[in-house]
């Protein structure tokens, strides 16, 4: 009798074990699933900013949060500071699927979606809050849709902060003070503004600016104060003009086909975490602009803040830059201009 009981018990246990194994195979067919229910995935994310920049810090935290929230199933491997791709190669690599995710400036994305150049148009956004509201609303949605049509999904807009002017010749207290200067530019639209102010725009990479200023190859440069501090502009320029002419954006984008192939649960995880990161970066942009401008002053730069009542003069003088954008950015670009100008 005992032998029969043992035999029956063995058969029952074996049957239950096989059933459990078959169930497990059914649940995980085609992909491995974590205890949190996420399919395993490894996502490469590249960016070119210095790792101590507030956008870089936000992106690093985004990658860490995604990995932790998925219990390690969705791994985001970050390649910082140009280790994997240069900014010039980034967009094409994202569009072709050479890399799954990447961070690059809206200025460079404007060659793919011309309307993205709106962030370079002078004096479009008057405040950080105004920019945030636009990006969270219809304005931002139109840009997201245009990017998706080209093959890249925008996961988040990363606020770099406002662009300013530094030079080693004289205080720039009005557009006429630019006359005859050679200014390093950051894009086509800012170059139109620089020319309208009477100066000559010069294109060069961010890493070349310090030496160019030191050797007087250029008289000044435009950039955010965060970059000016990191690149030690205070050592080679004397004057800083705060006129908040362009609200610079970087974009975390993902290859659209890759995104479409991700499980909905993973898409939700990435989208929610990206939104949290976007909000954090936006708060840091304002704080970093204020802090770095103060630090540049402490390091000896003479800082001139353009009074609000004088800004209409600067905007009017920059009209050729608006016209250039309007001409090249198509119907969407003009629609976006009307939206922000009306507000």
Buried (B, 14 or more C-beta within 10 A) or exposed (E): EEEEEEEEEEEEEEEEEEEEEEEEEEEEEEEEBEEEEBBBBEBBBBBBBBEEBBBBBBBBBBBEBBBEBBEEBBBBBBBBBBEBBEBEBBBEBBBEEBBBBBBBBBBBBBEBBBBBBBBBBBBBBBEBEBBBBBBBEEBBEBBBEBBBEEBBBBBBBBBBBBBBBBBBBBBBBBBEBBEEBBBBBBBBBBBBBBBBBBBBBBEBEBEBBBEBBEEEBBBBBBBBBBBBBBBBBBEBBBBBBBBBBBBBBBBBBBBBEBBEEBBEBBBEBBBEBBEBBBBBBBBBBBEBBEBBBEBBBEEEBEBBEBEEEEBEEBBEBBEBBBEBBEEBBEEBBBBBBEBBEEE
